[in-house]
Amino acid sequence: MSVENIQKQAEVQAIIDQLELKILKHVQQTIFKEREDLMQELKMVIVEKAYKMLDEEPPGFFEFIEREIFKKEVII
């Protein structure tokens, strides 16, 4: 396992740890039998999205400006 993968795993785990209380709070609104499954599914989605975000390259300055201008043109 590469250093980069270990670093990504640590970052994803940190994200899950930060969201743990929110997950627990919102899972309390479901029936008891479904809570564990819901928690696992939420964590899976968080992991998938976090890895996707960590793999993306941030846009460069000009690319960002072009996107912002294009957004404004589409809205108008």
Residue pairs with C-beta under 8 A, 6 or more apart in sequence:
8 51
8 54
11 50
11 54
12 46
12 47
12 50
12 51
12 54
15 46
15 50
16 43
16 46
16 47
19 46
23 39
23 42
23 43
24 39
27 35
27 38
27 39
27 42
28 35
30 38
59 67
